[in-house]
Every structure is written in structure tokens, then in C-alpha cells.
Amino acid sequence: MKNSVLDRLKSYFDEYFPDATKPTARNLFFIIVSILALDIFRSVRFAHSHVLSKLSDTSLNAYYYALKTDNINHASWRNVTVSKALRTVPGLLEMQPLFLSIDDTMVEKEGEKFELCSKLFDHAAHNGSNYLNGHCMVSILLSFPVMNDGSIFYLSVPLGYRLWDKKQTKLEIAAEMVRQAMDTIGTQRQVLLLCDSWYPKGCVADLVDEYCNLDIICNARIDTVMYGLPPERTGKRGRPKKYGERLPPEDFGLESPKTGGWKVGVRPVLTRLWGRRVVYAIVTLPKSGNGSRRLFFCTKAPEEITLDYKNCADDAIREYGKEDICYLPLACYMLHWDIEVSYYESKTFWSLEEYRVRSREGIERLINLECIAYSAMALLPYSDEIFSCYRSASAQETRYGIGQQIQSSIIFSSFVGKLETVKNSCHLIKIIENYILSGFKNVQKL
């Protein structure tokens, strides 16, 4: 039906499959539709029984072919999501920074039939052991500004996942994903890369030298060696010092901001992670005194971060910025928590751990289909005015509302198929069609 929810979704997702054949693009789109329509996407076979077979008479094997065999570069889907996100940013917010977050997560699987499945160290020990059998996935998330009730609100969407195959390190995989995102973003926007203490080294730390508009805000090991700035040259003979005196975290003078529960100390330092580049070290300590110091680095001078913190909806960013601009990187780092939220929601609501496909290609393609479906539920309310009623809703609430419309469309199409053999059924079909479309229009008005 023209202008139905399925028609709108097809227009949105067609941009992801420009190089695919028409049958493959259609099958991939139907898989996304089934992800949105089902509460739990248990398997392709399960989706075929409950949704796909009602949308098309395509065989089950054709969907497996679209996932595992057909030659499609699903890495390009991340570029499409970035482009769609940037198009939703209002012109007034184009000078606000973008945030990229990188991290990895593990998915436990039973059996030995899944490709790349291996024994992994589980620091969280969810299963009572320090190890689990499964997959490790590296992912990247984009946080971008939107306007909400006159304030700047940062919306976060996952861009994609890659399986760790041990041929490359997780650092190399993460660096490649950041490069791909940066090539799509371009050089006109300020970008801040957020990561935990495992990632700011090697090829990830070197990214700040590859892109003039990219800087890093990261957590770091508390025992990372720091030095003061080199002393001024005296004019005497001999090579001048490259580094100043060594600075342990205990030497940082800590103040107690009104915002948050931490004492904070900030000073410019040198560290071997970035050579001669001056970075800003931030040491925190709980105000209660119960806890240990934590260390953060920012490769950008706090006053050069172009974030309009005064109009931010986030209380921490706004209050830290107003009290002392030096605290702003610490407030920005809090956006890194969104990638952990996306892992929780993906595993709880989007069936990230439920895949039954065994090949690497099939696993990556399926979880990235789930990823772009998840991202679409956050982006559609801002890119399509018809779904604007969901702007204040979570991705899960948007999925539920759209899923109800998809199920209505499936019921209608099945009912019409049976009525086609009934004499003079055109009027009844028209009445039912108007009823379903009126429900869709009522959702638009909310």
C-alpha cells in the first residue's frame, strides 16, 4: 500500500542495498522487517515461519543465500548510517562536535560449529568462570547532536560490528572502523573518539596524527607514565630535555566541583602514548574517599572543544562546563557509556545473542542487519516526519509501535489474498485498507 509503514521503511532501507541484486535487496529488507515485527528474532527459520512466508513466497534457502553467499559489502552499511545521522543534524548544530565510541563485547555460544568460536577471557565472569566459549565483536557507535525542546541532546546509534578473527588485533579492527567513519564524516566537523583504557595505544592512539579534526578522550591505566612539560631552553650546550619531571597521579592537586561525586585535577602533560604531543591528564578521586584514583587523557585542549555546553540537555556536561572548562572532557567522556547501553539493549531486546547462522559472513551480516534496524528506530523519528511522534521514545518503544503496524499490514495482505476469490470483494477490501491506513495516520498525529 502506498504510504503504508512498509512503503516508508522500504524507502529508508533501500539506500543500504544499492549494489545488491533486486531479489537479494528484497530478501534483506524482508529480514529487517521480520526483526522489527518479532519480539525475539530466534533464527531465520523462525522468522520465515512467522513473518517472511507471509510477506513473500520466497523459499527459506533464498534468505540463507542472501546472508551467507551473495557478494555484498556489508561494511558499507556503516557509511550509510553515518550519512543518515549527519543529515538529521540541524544546520544550527553543525559546529557541535561528533563523538565516536569504540569497544568490544562477547557473545557466548554452545557447540563448536560456529566459525571463529573460541575460548575467551570473561572479566565480568557472568557464567561463574573466567572463560567462555563464544565470539568477540568489536563495534563502533556514533553520538550526534539533535534539538529537543530547545536544548542540545546527543543521540547515539550503533554503526556496526566486526568479529575478531585473531588475524588482526582488536586495535587494528577498531582503527579501521574509525577510519571508515572519519572518511564519511569528512574534515569539516570536530570529532572526539571515546574509548576505555584498553584502546588508547598503538594504531588507535596514532589516529590523531592521521586526521586533523580527530582527538581522543579516554580512560587510561592509573600506572601510565606521565611527565611535566619540558623546561625552557637555557641556551647552554647540549641536547635539551624532551620531557619534564615524572608526574605520579598523587601529585595532582584535586578540587571538588559542585557537580558529580569526584574530586578532579587537570594539568597538561606529556606521555609516551603520544610522543611530543601535549595532552591533558585528568585525575579523579571519589569525594567520599572510598575508592581509588582514575586517570583520563584528552588530546584536545578543553577550551578548544566546540561544544555549546550552556545549551546542553545533559546536566553533567552543562554544569561541568559552566564551573570550569577544564572539566569538560570528563563530562564528554560520559557519552562513552552509551555504547555499553547499546550492548545491553542489543542483547536484551534485539536478539544479538540469538543467531543460529554458522559462517562468519552470515553471522556478521545478520548482526549488522539487526544493527541498522536498531539504528533506524533512533533515526527514523528525525529523518521522516511521519514518525516524529517517536522522538521522545526509546528505540524499543519505536520498534514496538512500528512492529504493530507491520503486523497489521501482514494480516491485511493475507486477508486480501483470501478475498480475491470472493465475488464483489473490492468494496470490503477498500474498507479494510482504509481502516489500516487510518490507524497509521493516527500514529502520525500522536
N, C-alpha and C positions, 0 to 999 in steps of 0.2 A: 504494500500500500504506500502510495506517495506520501511523504512527510510523516510516516509512522516512525516509531522508535528504531526499528530495524533499518529503515532507509537512512535515518540520521547516523546511526552507528556505522553503516557501510561507508558513508561519505567520509566519516572521521578516520576509519581504519584503512581505507584504500591507499592512503599515502604511504603506508608501511610496505606495500607489496607491488611496487611499480615494475620490477623486473621479473616477477613470477608469472607463470602462465595463468590464464584465466581460471582453469579448474583448480590449480593449486592455491591461487589467491582466494577463491571462493571457499575452499575447504579450510584454509587457515582462518578466514573470517568466521566461518561457522563454529570452529573450535573456540574462538574468543567468545562468541555468542553463548555457547554452552557453558563456558566458565562463568559468565555473568548470570546465566539463568539458574545454574545449580548452586545449592548451598555448599556442597562439597564436590569438587571435581576429582572423583576417586580414580578414574582411569579413562582412556579414550574409549574403551569398550563400554564402560558405564555411561559415558556421555552419549555414545551412539545409540544406546538403548533408550535413553530418556529424552534426548533433545535432537541429536543430529539426524536420526532416522525420520523425525517429524518435519525437519526443515528441507530435506532432500532425500532422493532415493540413492545417493552415492553409497558405495559399499564401504565397509569398515576398513578394508585394506587401503583404500584411497587416502584415508586420513593418516594412516601409518606411513604411507608413502610421502605425504606432504611433510610429515615431521622428520622422517629419517633419511629419505633417499633423494628427494628433489634438491637440486643445487641452488640454494638460496643463501645469501649472506645475511644472516640474522643480526650480525654485529652492526649493520647499518641502521637497524631499528633504533639504536640509541641516539643516532643523529636526528632521526625524525622526532623523537620525544623531546630532545633539546630544542629543536626548531619550533615545535608546537608550544613549548613552555615559554620561549622568548617572545613569541607572537602574542601571548596573553599579557605581557608586562605593559602597563600603560606608559604612554610617552613621558609622563611626568616622572616616572621611576627609572628611566633608562640609565641614570647616573648612579643608581644604587648598586652595590656590589652583588655578585652572584657567589654562591657557596657550593663547592663540590665536596662530598664526603666519601671516603673510601674505607672499606673494612671487609672482613670475611666472616662467613658463618658456616656451620657444619650441619649436615643432614644425615641422620642415622638410617641405614638400610640393612635389611636382613638378607642373607644369602651372598653368593659370590658371582652371580650372573650379571650384575651391573658393571658396565665398563668404568674403569678408573676408581672403583671402590677399593678402599684401603683402610688400614688401621691408623687412626688419627688420635692425637692427644687432645683430651677434652678438659680444658682448665676449669670449666664450670661443674664438671662431674655430675651431670643430671641423672645418669644411669647407675650411680653407685660405684663407678670405676673411673679411672683417669684416662681411659681409652674407649673409643667407639669405632665401629665399622661403618664407614659411610663415605660421603663426598664432602669436600671442602670447596666452597664457592666464594669467589671474590666479586664484590659488587660496588657500584658507584651510584650516588644519589645527588640530585640537584635541588638546591633551595633557591627560590627566586621570589622577588617581591610582587605583591598584589595589593590593591587597595581594598580595605574592609572597614566600612563605617568611618571613613576619613582618616584611618590610620594605616601605616605600612605593616603588612603581615607577610611573613615568609612562609610560602607554601613549598612543601618538599615532595618530590616524586622520584621513585627509583628508576634508574635508566636501564639497567641490565645486569646480568650475571654471567660469569665465566667459571667453568670448572677448572680446578687446579689439577694439572696433569703431571706435575713433577718434572716436566721438560723445561719449564720456566719457573722461576721463583714467583711467589705471590707479589713481591715488589715489582717484578717486571710486568706481570699481568696488570697490576693496578696502574703502573705508569703508562702502559699502552691505552688503557681505558680513559685515563685523564687526558692524554694527548688527543685522542679521538674527540672527546668532548670539547677540548680547547680549540681544535681546528674548526668545529662547528660554531662555537661562540664567537671566534674572531679576536681581534686585538683591541677593540674599542671599549670593552667592558672590563671593569676591575673584578678579578676572580680570586677568591680565597679558598685554598684547599684545606680541609679539616681532616685530621687523622689521629689515631691513638698512638701510643708510644712504640708500637711495633713497626710503623711505616716510615717515620722521618729519617731515612738513611738511604744510601746508595742512589739508585736511579730515581727514586721518588723525591729525595731531597734535591737532586740535580735539576728537577723540573723548573725551579725558579730561575735558573740560568737559561732555560730554553725559551721561556715565554716572558716577555717584558711586563705583561699585565697579570701574572700569576704570582701569588705569595702563599705561604703556608702558615697556618696556626695549628699547633699540635701539642699534645701531651708528650712528655719525654721521661725517660728513666731519671730518677732522682740522683743517680750517681753519674750523670753525664757531666763531663769535664767542661767547665766554663772559665773564661779568662776576662779580665777587665780590658778596656781599650788600651792600645799601646801608648806608651808615654811619648810626648812630643820630642822631636829630634833635637839633640843638643848641639849639633854642628861638629861634634868630635869625630875622629876617625873610627871606622869600624861599622859593621852592619847594625842597623837599628833593630830594636826588638819588634817582632811581629805581633806578640801578644803581651798583655799586661799581666798582673799578678793573678794567680789562680783564685777563683771565687767559689767557695763551697756555699750551698744553699743557706746555711746557718748565718752567713754574713749579710744576707739581705735584710734591710730594715723593713719591718712589716707594719702596715697601717690597718685600721679597722673601718672599712667602708660601712656606710649605713645599710647598704643593700647586701643581701646574702649572709651566709654564716661563716665567712672566711676572712682571715687576715690576709692581706695581699701586699707583696713587694715587687716592684718593677724596676729594671735597670737595663741599659744596653750592654751587651756582652759580645764576646767572640767565642766561637766553638768550632771544633774541627768538623762538625757536620756540614758547615757551610763555608769553611775556609776563612777568607778575609772579609766576608760579608758581615756587617754589623747586624745582629738580631736582638730582639728584646725578650729577655727572660722574665717570667712571671712565676714567683714562688707563692704558694698558698698554704695556709695552716688553719685548721678549724678554730673558730673563736672560743669554742668550749675547751680547747686544749687537749681533747681526747681524739687523737689521730696523728698522722704523720704528715710531713710536708709533701707537696706535689709540685712538679715543675712543668711549665709550659713555655713554648717558644713561639714567637711571631716574627716572621722575616720582613714585616712591613711596619714602619713607624706608626704608632697608634693614631697620630694626628693626620696621617695620610690616608686612612681608611675613609672612604667617601660615604659612609652610612649615615643617613639622616636619623640619628638615634632619637632626636627630640620628638619625632612623629611616629616612632615605632610602637606597635601594639604590645610588644613584649616588654614587661615591666623591668626585667633584669637589664636588657640592653639599654632601655631608656634611662634608668636610674644610675647605672654604672657610668654611662656616657656623660650625664649631667654632673655627677660628682667629681670625676677625674677621667679625662680622655684616655689616660694610660690604662684604665681598667677595661676599655672597650674590647680588646682582643679576647679577654677572658669571657666576656659576655657573648661574643660571637661564637666562641668555641662550643657554647651550649647547644648550638644548632646541630652539632655532630650527634647528639642523642637521637635525632630524628631517624638516623639510619638503623639504630637499634629498635626503634618503634616500628620501622618498616619490616624488619626481620620478624618481630613478634606478630604483626598483623598478617604478613605473608604466610607464616606457618600456621597461624590460628584460623584465619578466615579465607585465605587464597590457595590453600592446598599445596604449598610449596614442597611439603614432605611426602605428598601422596602419589608422586609419579611412579608409573609402572614400566615406562619405556627403558630399555636396557642399554642402547647405544649412546655414546657420548653426544653425537649430533642430535639425536632425538631428545635426550634429556635437556640439553642447552636450549633447543628450540622451544620445547614445551614450557620450561620455566620462564623463558623470555616472553612467550605469548601471555603467560599469567602476569608477567611484569608490566607489559604495555596495557593490559586490561586494567590492572591496578592503577597505573598512572593516568589512564583515560578517565577513571572515576574522579580523579582530582582535577584534571584539566578541562573536561567537558563543560562543567558549570561556568568556566571563564571563557571558553572558546566558542560555545554555542549558546545563544541567548535563551533558547527553549529550555535548557537545563539549568538556568541561572538560579532557580529556586533551591538548588542543592549547594549553593556556595558556602553556607554555614554548616553543612553536614559533613560527616566523615566519609571516606571512600567506601566504607562498608554500607553506610546508610544509602548513599547514592546507588551503589550496586543493587541493594535490595529493591529500591524504587524502580530502577530500570529493569531489573530482572522480572518484576511483576508485569511490566509492560511487554517484555519479550514473551513470557508465558501466555499472556492474553493473545498476542499475535499468533503464537503456535496453535492455541486452541481454535482461534478463528479460522486459520488456514486448514486445519484438519476438518473442522465442521463444514467449511465450504466445499472441500473435496467430496464429502458425502452427499451434500445437497446438489451437486452438479448434475446428478442423475435424476433429481426430482423435478417434475414438470412445474413450470412457472415459479421457480425458486428465486428469481432475480430480486424481487421486492424484499423477501426475507433476508437475503444476503446483504442487501443495501442497508437494511435496518441494523443488522448486527455490526456491519462495518462502521456505520455512524456512531453506534454505541461505544465501540472500542476506541475510535478516534476521539470521541468526546471525553473519555477517561484520560487520554493522553493530553488533551488540551487543558483539562482541569489541573493536571500536574504542572503544566507550564505556568498556570496562573498563581500557583502557591508561592 
